[in-house]
């Protein structure tokens, strides 16, 4: 068990706290349940899927583990996930995204691999542009999109081939990070600061190692998709699609934003206008992974340690990352967004 952080920003709840129903067994739900149980409170966790973990999902492929969901701990210094891993004696190791771009293989529309000189010229131009955007993002309104700004910047460059590569790399990177079209990404994303620092880490053996420790001793009921949450004179009644009903004094919802947007849970009384507005205005994207484990790392050579591959002529699978360091076998994963 892990102790609560004692965050003073958390507001006090109304009414006496008795049994608490936590909806969702991802990291948010498990973290909430951990804090409650460590303070001696009675809880139950309802999970709609047949597995726990939410957006994290460690899968077994060819005798090794790979992350079908979240794969990194970004900015690990000061990050609560890093602290949780340390407290759980779960090892983490460095795997910086910066290293991927520094050791990137570029393949043009004809399938030809660009030579190092041409690749380095393109990557240098991309870095220069991104440095400029980091320095000037405050000059643009929040409505200014990354795609729109790139179009304007690229019109200034007379080298069309270089401009096409710069635009392709920057857009692919943004869309892979934020899981949506660059037409929907504000330039103000350059200003996002997590408050943590450091290069990226991964969880050795997969996020499941950390997840299983968190879930130990937790009263989790799987395959229970919540369909109704009703406030009653004595507390709250939660109904699942399978007919299961749970009763408590309070409920904590940690369901995906898409569930709330689709109105898949009926609330009585209805959610407040403020909450409905927040749900409607928040965005989210679709993100999938395609993972291949090979007998040999055919993309590697004696001269270079290729960490990633960008395929300019493939609109569906343009972005591939070598994650072999995370599982000990030659493995490529493609990030698919949109």
N, C-alpha and C positions, 0 to 999 in steps of 0.2 A: 504493500500500500504506500501511497505517496501523500504527503501532507498538502493541505491547501496553501495557495500562495498568500492568502489573506489580503487580497486586492481591496483596497479601501474604496475603489470606484464602484463596486457592486452595491446596488441599492438594496435596502431591506425589503423583504416581502411582507405582504399583508397577511393577516390571520396566522394562527398557530400552525407550525409546520409538523406534519405527521408523516404519512407515507407519500413518497414522491415517485411519479412515473416519468422515466426518461425515455423519450422516443428517439431512437437512432443509436446504433452501436458503432459509430465511427469514432474518430479521435475526440471530437468535441463532446459527444455523448458520454464516452468513457471517462474523459477528464472531469466532466461535471459529476458523474456518478462516484468517481474516486474521491473528489472533494467532499461530497455529501456523506459517503460511508466513513471517511476518516474522521468526520465529526459526529459519528454515531447515529446517523439518520437511516431510516428504513427506505429502501428503494427497490424498484424493479425496472429493467431495461427491456423495451420492446423494439425488436429489429425486424424490418420487413424482409430482408434477404435471408438466404440460407447460410450466409457467412457474416462475420463482423469485419469492421475496418473501413467501411465507407469508400472514400476515394483512394485508400491504400489497398493494394491487392497483390500480394506476393504469390507467384505461381511457380510450379515445378515444371521445368522443360529439360528433357534429355539429361536428367540426373543433376540438374543445377537449379538455382532459384533465379527468378527475374521479376522485376517490378512491372506489373501490368498497370499499376496506378502510380501514385506519387513515388518519385525515385531519389529525391535529394532532400537534404536539410540545407536550405539556402541561408546564407549569412549566419553561420553557426555560432559565432561568438555572441553570447548573451541570449541566444535563442532558447526558448523553453524546451523545445524538442531535444536539443543537445543536453540540457540539464536533466531531462527525463531519462535519456539514454544513459548518462553517467550514473544517475541514481539507481538505474536498473541493472548496471554492470553489462550493458549492451554496447559493443564496440562500434565506433564510427570511424570512417577513414576519408581522406581527402579525395575528391573527384571534382575539380573546378570546371565549371562551364567555360571559363576563360580559356582553359587548355584546349577545349574542343575547337574553338574558333582559331586558336593559334596553330593548330595542326589539322587544318581543314583541307579536304580534297575537293576541288571544283571540277565538275563534269559538264561540258556544254551540251547543246541540244542535239548534236550529232553523236554524242556518246564519247567524245574525246576528253581525256583528262588534261587539264591545263598544266603547263609547265610551271615550275616553282617561281620563276621570275614574273610571269603574268599573274599567277595567283597572288603573290606577295603585293604586287601593285594594286590589285583589286581590294585585298584585305586592308591595306594601308589607307586606301581611299574611303572604305567603309568606316574605319576607325576615326578618320578625320571628320567625316560627316557626323558621326554619332557624338563625338566630342563637341562639335558645334551645337548640336541640338541640346545636349546637356547644359551648355552654357547659355542658351537663348530661349529655353522653353517658357520662361516667365513673360516673354514678349508676346506670346500668343494666347488667345482666348481658349477656354476649355473646349469650345466647339471645334477648334482646329484639329483635324484628324492627321494621323501619321501618313496615311496614303496621300492626302491632299498636299501636305507639306513636301513630301518626297517628290511628287509630280512637279511642284514649283521649283524645287532645288535642282532637279535633273534637267530641266529646260535650260539652265544656265551652263550646262556642260556640253561642249561640242563633240565630245567623244561618245557617240551613241552606244558603242559596245560596252565601254566602261560604265556608262550610266545605267544600262540595262542590268549589268551585274550588280552594281551597288543597290539598285532598287530591289532586285530579286533577293539579295542576301538580307537586307534590312527588313523587308516585309515578311520574309519567311521566318526570321528570328522573332519578330514581334508576334506574328500569328501563332507560332509554336509556343511562345511564352504565355499568351493571354487567351488562346483558344477561340479566336474570332477573327473576322476580317479586319484588315487595317483600316478599312473605311469606317469602322466603328470604334477605333482606338484613338483616344485623345492624346495629343502631344504632352499633355500634363502628366502622363504616365512616367515621363522622364523624371518627374519630381517625387515619385513615390519613394519613401524612405521607410524601411521596416523598423528602423531603430536598432538593428543588429549589425554586425560587421563580419568580415572574413570571407574567404572563398567557400565553395560549396563542399559539403560532406555527403556521404551515403551511409546507410545503416548496414553494417556487415551482416550478411546472411539474409537481409531483407527486413522491411518494416514489420513483417509478421513476428519477428523475434521480440520486438518491443511491444507490439500489440498484444501478444499472448500473455506477457507478463502483466500488462495493465488489466487484462480481462480476468486474471486469476481470482476466483472467489466471487466474481460478479454474478448476480442473478439475471441472466440474459435469456430472453425468450425469442428465438428466431422464427422466421416465416410468419410474422405477425404484422401485417401492413395496417397501419392505423388509418381509419376512415372518418372517425368522428371524435371530437373533443367537446364535451358538454360541461359547463360550469353548473354545479348543483349547490343547494343550500349548505351541504356538508363538505363540499370540496369540488372534485372533478371526476367525471366518468369518461373513460377512454374506450372506444369500441374499435375492434379490428375487423377486417374483411372476412376472416375465418370464424367470426362470431365471438371471439374472445373479448371479455370485458374486464377492465381493471379499474379499481377505485382508489383514489388518494386525495390528499389535501391540495397538492400542487402537481403541475406537469411541466417538464422542460422539453421543448422541441428542438432537436438538432437534425432535422430533416434537410435534404437538399433544397436549395432555392427553387429549383424547377418544380418540385412537388407543391410548393406554396403558390407559385405562379399559375400552375394548372388547376388550382382549387381542388386538389385531390383529397383534402381534409376539410370536413364540414365543422365549422366552429359555432358553438352556441353559448353565449351570444357571439355575433360576428366580430372579427378582429376590428380594432379601431381604425378610423380613416388614416391616421398617421402611419400605422403599420402597413396598411394596404398600399399606401402611396410609396413607402420605402420598398416594398416587395416589387411593385410594378416598375420602379425606376432603376433598381439594381439589375445589372446584366450578368450573364454567364454564357459560357460557350461549350461546344462539344469538343471533346478531346479523346482520341483513341490512340492505342499503340499497336504496332505490328512488330512482333519479335521473332527473330530467327537465330537459332543456335547451329553453328557449323562445326565440322571436323577440323577445318583449317581456316585461318584468317587470310583469305585470298586477297583482301584489299591492302594488306600490309606489305612493306618491302624492307630490305635491309637498310636502306638509306633514310627512311622516314617512319615515324610512329603516327600513323593516321588515326585521329580521334573522331573525326566526323566526315561525312560526305554530303555534298549538295549537288543534286541532279537538276540542272536548269531545264531540261526538257521533259520532266515528269511533274505534272501539276498535282497529282494525287499523293505521291510519296517522294517529295523533293528532299527531305531532311532525314539523314540517317546518322546515328550515333553509335560508336563502338563502346559498349558497356562491359567488355570482357574483363576489365579490372574488377568489376563488382561481383563476378561469379566464377571466375577462373576458367571459362570456356569462351571460344571465339563467338561473340554475340553481337548482332546488329539490331537496333530498334529504330523504327520510324515513328515520328510523331505526326499524327494526322489530326488536323483541326478544321473547324468550319461548322 
